[in-house]
Amino acid sequence: LTVLNAGRRYLKAEDLSGKVFVTSGLGGMSGAQAKAAVIAGCVGIIAEVDEAALLKRHKQGWLMEISNNLDHCIARLRDARRNKIALSLGYHGNVVDLWERLVYELDTTGELLVDLGSDQTSCHNPFSGGYYPVQLGFEEAKQLLSTNPGKFRTLVQESLKRHVAAINRLADKGMFFWDYGNAFLLEAQRAGADVQKRGANKTEFRYPSYVQHIMG
């Protein structure tokens, strides 16, 4: 319902075939995103750093495909988008890399390859394993979290700024992004990312929340 309503409200579309939804997280709550994309009929690319979560969703049948190669992910995205095929593709990697690759595609080809975007990393708990920084691999990040949590925190905040910068670039060209109630925008703001709504007070963000603006 969230994906469908986002399409209706922000794309003015009842039919999401050929539309692309990019997000992250395939854990306990976020795992349903892959299934939702296919039910809604769109192309869903969901990033996840933890391979165990990807394999679990694939085994369940909620996730159709898995890849750790961004070239392959972009090729599959283009094909499914062009042929209006419903697809849930799990990218085994950091969502920041995925967002930045979509910016690269925009800059080099002029194509905006994503219509809808969100995030379901556990940003209510960003410094204890709920969000993994793009600068490190999954295992390396887990080790740093254990040995130097202060450094881990700094890398998370740097990563959040890159995360938002890429989203802002794509949103400026017409992608519609929303907050999934996971404190992503709040933590991004605390990290110094550009998420504040222009001309509004500090508690208002430039992107909508799924509770008030999509499901409400």
C-alpha positions in Angstrom: 0.0 0.0 0.0 2.8 2.4 0.7 4.5 1.8 -2.7 1.1 2.0 -4.5 0.1 5.2 -2.7 3.5 6.8 -3.3 3.0 6.1 -7.0 -0.5 7.5 -7.0 0.4 10.6 -5.0 3.8 11.5 -6.4 3.8 10.0 -9.9 0.1 10.4 -10.5 0.2 6.7 -11.6 -2.3 3.9 -10.9 -0.1 1.5 -12.8 3.5 1.2 -11.6 4.8 -1.1 -14.4 8.0 0.2 -15.7 8.6 2.4 -12.7 11.7 1.9 -10.5 11.7 1.8 -6.7 15.1 1.9 -5.0 15.5 1.4 -1.3 17.6 -0.5 1.3 17.1 -3.1 4.0 15.9 -6.7 3.8 15.7 -7.5 7.5 12.8 -8.1 9.9 10.5 -5.2 8.9 12.2 -4.1 5.7 12.2 -7.5 4.0 8.6 -7.0 2.8 9.9 -4.2 0.4 10.9 -6.8 -2.2 7.6 -8.5 -2.1 5.8 -5.1 -2.2 7.6 -4.0 -5.3 6.5 -7.1 -7.2 2.9 -6.9 -6.0 2.8 -3.3 -7.0 4.2 -4.3 -10.4 7.3 -2.1 -10.4 11.0 -2.7 -10.5 12.4 -2.9 -7.0 16.1 -2.7 -6.3 16.8 -3.2 -2.6 20.3 -2.9 -1.2 21.4 -5.0 1.8 24.9 -5.3 3.3 24.1 -8.6 5.2 24.2 -11.5 2.8 22.3 -13.7 5.3 19.3 -11.4 5.0 19.4 -11.5 1.2 19.6 -15.3 1.1 16.7 -15.6 3.6 14.4 -13.4 1.5 15.5 -15.2 -1.7 14.8 -18.6 -0.1 11.4 -17.3 1.0 10.6 -16.3 -2.6 10.2 -12.6 -1.6 13.3 -11.6 -3.5 13.6 -12.8 -7.1 17.3 -12.2 -7.8 20.5 -11.4 -5.9 23.6 -9.6 -7.3 26.7 -8.0 -5.9 27.6 -6.4 -9.2 26.4 -2.9 -9.8 26.9 -3.2 -13.6 24.6 -6.2 -13.6 22.0 -4.4 -11.4 21.9 -1.4 -13.7 21.5 -3.7 -16.8 18.7 -5.6 -15.1 17.0 -2.4 -14.1 17.1 -1.0 -17.6 15.8 -4.2 -19.1 12.9 -4.7 -16.6 12.1 -1.0 -16.8 12.0 -1.0 -20.6 9.9 -4.2 -20.8 7.7 -3.3 -17.8 8.6 -6.5 -16.0 7.9 -6.7 -12.2 11.2 -7.4 -10.5 12.7 -7.6 -7.0 16.5 -7.5 -7.2 18.6 -7.6 -4.1 21.9 -5.7 -4.4 24.4 -7.2 -2.0 26.2 -4.1 -1.1 25.8 -0.6 0.5 22.9 1.4 -0.7 25.1 4.5 -0.9 27.1 2.9 -3.6 23.8 2.1 -5.4 22.5 5.7 -5.1 25.9 7.1 -6.3 25.9 4.8 -9.3 22.4 6.1 -10.2 23.8 9.6 -10.0 26.7 8.6 -12.2 24.2 7.1 -14.8 22.3 10.4 -14.7 25.4 12.5 -15.2 26.8 10.3 -18.0 23.7 9.3 -19.9 21.1 12.0 -18.9 18.8 9.2 -17.8 17.0 9.3 -14.5 16.6 5.5 -13.8 14.7 5.7 -10.6 11.1 7.0 -9.9 10.6 6.3 -6.3 13.0 6.0 -3.4 13.1 5.3 0.3 15.2 3.7 3.0 14.6 1.1 5.7 18.0 0.8 7.3 17.6 0.8 11.1 18.5 4.4 11.5 16.8 4.6 14.9 19.9 2.7 16.0 22.6 3.9 13.6 25.7 3.6 15.7 25.2 0.0 17.0 24.8 -1.8 13.7 21.5 -0.4 12.4 23.4 1.5 9.6 26.7 0.4 8.0 29.0 3.1 6.5 29.8 2.9 2.8 33.5 3.4 3.4 33.9 -0.2 4.8 32.8 -3.7 3.9 30.3 -5.4 6.2 32.7 -7.6 8.2 35.3 -4.8 8.4 32.6 -2.4 9.7 31.4 -4.9 12.3 35.0 -5.3 13.6 35.4 -1.5 13.8 32.1 -1.2 15.7 33.6 -3.5 18.3 37.1 -2.1 18.5 36.5 1.7 17.9 32.8 2.7 18.2 33.8 6.4 18.0 35.4 6.0 14.6 32.5 3.9 13.5 30.1 6.7 14.5 32.2 9.3 12.5 32.1 7.1 9.4 28.3 6.5 9.7 27.8 10.3 9.8 30.0 10.8 6.8 28.2 8.0 5.0 24.8 9.6 5.8 25.9 12.9 4.2 27.0 11.1 1.0 23.7 9.1 1.1 21.6 12.2 1.2 23.7 14.1 -1.3 23.0 11.4 -3.9 19.3 11.3 -3.1 19.1 15.1 -3.3 20.7 15.0 -6.8 18.2 12.5 -8.1 15.3 14.1 -6.4 16.2 17.4 -8.0 15.7 15.7 -11.4 12.3 14.2 -10.5 12.7 11.2 -8.3 10.3 11.1 -5.3 11.8 10.0 -2.0 10.0 9.4 1.3 11.0 8.6 4.9 9.9 5.2 6.0 9.6 6.1 9.7 13.1 4.7 10.5 14.7 8.0 11.6 16.8 8.2 8.5 16.1 11.9 7.9 16.6 12.7 11.6 20.0 11.0 11.8 21.0 12.5 8.5 20.2 16.0 9.8 22.2 15.3 13.0 25.1 14.2 10.8 24.9 17.6 8.9 23.3 16.4 5.7 21.1 18.7 3.7 17.6 17.4 4.6 16.0 20.5 6.0 12.9 21.9 4.2 13.6 25.3 2.6 12.0 28.2 4.5 10.7 25.9 7.3 11.6 25.3 10.9 14.3 22.8 11.9 11.8 20.0 12.6 10.6 19.9 9.0 12.3 17.9 6.3 12.5 18.3 2.6 11.1 14.8 2.1 7.7 13.5 3.3 7.0 10.8 5.9 5.1 7.7 4.8 2.8 8.1 7.9 1.5 11.6 7.4 1.9 12.0 3.6 1.4 8.6 2.1 -0.6 6.4 4.4 -2.4 9.2 6.4 
